[in-house]
Amino acid sequence: MAVAIARNGVDFLRARRTQDLPVDRVETALEASYQVHFTPWLDLQPDVQWIISPDTDPGIPNALAVGMRVQLSF
């Protein structure tokens, strides 16, 4: 389980607002991942992320990212 938060600085926020461009203060990512050891040579690690306010742009909807890491050992 993980939480990541990215914050925009005051100067960036001011510059975006001066140009009448929409901007949020933070982007937040919530992540769940678990590594499964299937065989002596194969590990799988599914990963799910829920991203709130992607790119700190209020015009972009929240996003779901799903992935799978595969690790082979020789």
C-alpha angles and dihedrals in degrees: 000000000000142000123202125186125189118192129198117229124242093251092053092048091049092049093050093048092047087058091047090243117148116244138168123212098234145022116209127196123193113195137189122186137161130184117219121198104214102168136354087270104033131067125172124196118187115199131195124186130185110200117200117202097357114213086003086271112137089204092066115079121231112277139220117211120190125185145160127218116205120197121191121190121201 
